[in-house]
């Protein structure tokens, strides 16, 4: 709306001082011509905004002028929890609200604190996505988020590993993990079709029909359809989203890392373990034995099932040797022999 844009222009000038028309146009995502029209509208309404010509010119407010129009709307207040995460706010449909809320807060701060806040914003950026991979598209994120905000039942068609299911979900929260969105929700009592189970991100999606009240994790990109009902959700007393996610993450790791590989690694392999395996690699290094005369050492590395463990360990190349279990060593040897024959 134009009124929101005029307020944003006013707050930008108040917070940052002199700004050129192209700078304002970029911030407001409008044309330079629109900036000139909006500045004229502000001046006509009594706001002391001036245009200065020349290379160092631009728009500015009369020295000492400060607006008191810094009250936050409900959506702007909601968006503040995402401060520092403009990408996540935009995904949830709160990008514009967050930008305006931050401008209003900056305008309400004393001059010194406002400058400190801008300096931190200029020097800190959060990028939640993992390296070398793109997040899964989640076209229904806005619908899912709406159910979360309004605490409404979500009628969902969901793609699992074992087949599609339909569920009546009670949304409890959204989690952004490595660039991907997850919905934490309980399944309505007696709702949905039967099914098996499949991993759904930070926790486990154990989608058995009739598991009323059980809290599960759903990857938002796997929703095939979703609609927000008018029925209000029942939120469990004392439910803590952060605590649930931490416990679910630990549970997932315990279920996935089902074995331990005994490795002999070179100094380079030891350095690679944390980079390639994350926390399990760090634990392996922390528990490593004293290196031998050649610098090689033995470590215990938590691994997944046999096929995944073979692929993971081969990433260490010639910097590691599998000592056990025997079946893992034999499978790595078979794979390496096959590769050597293929590339002979």
N, C-alpha and C positions, 0 to 999 in steps of 0.2 A: 504494500500500500504506500501511496505517496507520503502520507503523514509519517509513517515509520521511517521512510528514507530521509525526509527532511530532518527528523530528530537525529538520525544517525549522522547526517552531514554536520549538524550543529555540534554533536558530541565529539566528532572527529576533530573539528577545528578547536574545540575547547581543550581536548586532551593533548593534541600534537602541535598546536600553534599553526603557523603558516603552512598551507599545503597547496600545491598546484592543482589545476583542473584535471590533468591526466592522472595524478595521484588519487584524487578523490573519486574519479571515474572508476579506477581499478578497484578501490576499496568497496565502492557501492555497487560494482558490476553494472554500470550504466554507461551511456555515452558521455563525452565531454560536453556536448550540447545540452544534455539533460542536467549536468552539474550547473551550468550557467543559469538555466531556467530555475533550478531549485534555489540557487544562491539569491537570485532576484526575488523569489517568493519569500525567503526568509527576511530579506531586507525590507520588503513591503509590509511584513507583519510586525516590524519593529525590532527585529534582531539586528544588532550593529555589526553586520558582516561587510567587509570591505575587500575590494579587488585591487591588488597592487600590480602594476605593469612592470615589464622588464625581465631580464634573465633571472633575477632573484625574487620575482614577484609571485603572486598566488593569492589565495583567499585567506583572510584572517579575521578574527573577532577583535573588537575594540578592547584595548588593554584593560584587564580587570573584570571583563564581563564573564559571568558564570551563570549557566542555567540551573534551575532547581527541578527541572523535569527529569529526575533520575529514579523515579519509582519503577520497580520491576513488575512486569505482568506475571501471571501464574506460569506460563510457558517459559518465560525468561528465567524465573527462579528455578524451575525444574531443570533447565539446561546447565545450571552452574555446576552440577555434579560432574559434568563432562568438560569442565574448564581444562585447557591444555590438550584436549583431544578433538580438534575441529573435524577430523575425518569421521570419527565415531558419531559425533553430534549430527553431522550431515547425513550419515547412514540412517539415523533414527528420525530424521526430519526436523531436527532442532538446530541446524546450522545457523540460520538467520537469527533465531532467538538467542543463541549463545553469543554471537557477535555483538548484538545489541546490548545484551546483559553486561558483557565485559566493558563496553563503552560507557554504560551508565555507572558501573562500579568505579571505573577509572575517573569519571567526572566527579564522583562524590568524594574521592580521596583528596587530602591536602596535596599541594603541589609537589612536595618532596617525596611523599609516598607514591604518588602517581608516576613520577619519573622512575623510581625503583621498580615498580611493577612493570612498566614498559621495558626497562632494561632486561629484566628476567625473561619476559616474553620474547625479546629479540635474541636471547642467548640460550633458550631451552626449547627443544622440540621433541615430542614423543612420537615414535613410529612403531606401532604395535605389531606390524606384520613381520613374518619371518623372512630371512634372506632367501633369495633364489626361488621363491614360490609365490604364486598369486592366490589371494583369498578366493574361496568359492563364491560365485554370485548368489545373493540371497534376495531375490525379488520380493519375497513376502515379509521381509524384515519390518517394514512399516506397519503392516497389519498385526504382526506378532507383538511389536512394541506397543501398539495401541491397546491390545488386550492387557499387557503388563501394566501400563500407566493407569488404565481405568479399572483394573482388577475385575476383569470380565472373563467368563469361560471362553475358551478358544476351541472351536470345532476344526479339527485338523485332519488332513490326509497326508500321511507321512511315508517316505520311502525308507524301508529298512533293508538290511542285508538279506533277510529271509523273506522279503515280500512286503508289499504295501499294506498299511493298516490305517484305520480311521479311529480317531481318539477324541474324547471330550476332555480337554486339559484345563487345569487350574494353574495359570502362569504365576510363578513366584519371582522370576527375575531373569535378566539377560546378562550374559558374560561374553566379553570379547577376548579370545585367546588366540595369539599368533595370527591375528588378522581375520579370524573366523568367528562368527556369532553363534552362541549356544543359548537355548531356552531351558531354564530349569523350571519344571512344572510337576504337579502331582496329577495322577490320572483319576478322573471322576469315578466314584465307586460303581463297579459293575459296567463301566463304559467300555466300548471298543470290542474288537474281535480278538480272538486268541492269537497266539503267535509264539515265536521263539524269543531269541534275544540277540542284541547286537550292540557293539560299542558305539557311543554317540558323542564322544568328545571327552570333556573333563570327567564325567562320571560314566555310568553305565545305563544304557537304555534297555531295561529288562521289561519288555512290552508284553506281559501276560495279561490277558483280559481279566477284569474283576479285581484288580489290585488297587482298590480305592485308597487314596491317601498316600500311596508310595511315591516318593520324590524321584524323578528321573531327569536325565539330560538329553536334549534333542538338538541336533545340529540344524540350524535354521535353513541352511541351503538345501536340506533334504525335504522341506515341506513342499508338497505338490499343490496343495490348496489349503486355505485357512480363512475362517470367518469369525468375527467377534460376535458373540451372543450377548443378550441383555442380562443374562443371569450373572449375578455377582459371585465371585470366587470366595471360598473360605480359605484364609491364610492360616497355616498352623501357628499356634502360639509359640513365640520364642524362636521362630525360624530365622536363621542368620545366613544370608546368601554367601558371604565370604567364607564362613566356617564350613558350610556344606561343600563349597567348591574345593576347598583345600583337602577335606577328607575324601571327597570323591576322586580327586586327582591322585592322592596317595593310594587309594584302593585300585584305581586303574593301573597304576604302575606295578602294584603287587600282583595283579592278575596277568599282566602282559609279560613281565620279566619272570619267567617261570624256571629258569635254569641259571647255572653259573659255569662259565668257561674258564679254564685255567690256561693262561697265555704266558708265553715268554716273549718279551718285547724289547726292542732296541731303545736307546735314548730318544730317537726320533719318534718311535711308536708310542713311547710313554707320553711324550708331549702331545701327540695326536689324540690320545684317548679322550680327554675332556672336550676337545673340539668336535670329535665325531660322535661321541656317545652321551654328551651332556652330563647329568648328575651321576649316572652309573659309571661313566668314565672317570669322573672326579673321585668317586668312592674307590674305584680300582687303584688309582694313583696313590690315594691316601693310605691304602692298605698294602702297598707294594713292598716286596722284600728288598733287602739291600742288594744293589747291583753287584754282579760278578766282575771279574777282572776285565772282561770285554765290554762292560757297561750295560749288558743286557740284564733284565730282572724279570721275576715272575709275579703275575698279578691275577686276581680273581675278578672277572667281569660278568656282571649280571646280563643275561641275554634272553631273547624271546625264544620261540620254538625253533626247531632245527633248521628249516629252510631260511627263515629270517636271520638266524644267527650266522649261518654260512655267508650270506650276502653281506651282512654288516662287517664281519671279521675280515672279509676279503678287501674291504676298503683300506685296511692297514697295509696291504700289499706285502712287500718283503720285510716289513718292519715288525712282523709278529709271527709266532709259531704256536699252533694249538697243541697243548699238552694233554688236554682232557676236557670233557669225557671222551671215551674212545670212539663213540659213534660220531661225534662232532668232528674229531680229528680225521676220521675215515672219510666223512662226507666232504670236508674241505680238500683233502688229498684227491678224491675222485673228481671234484669240480676243477681243481687246478690241472690235473692230468688231462681232462677233457679240453680245457682251454689251450693247453700246450699242443695237443694234437690238432686242434682246429687251426691254430696259427703256425703250425710247422711249415 
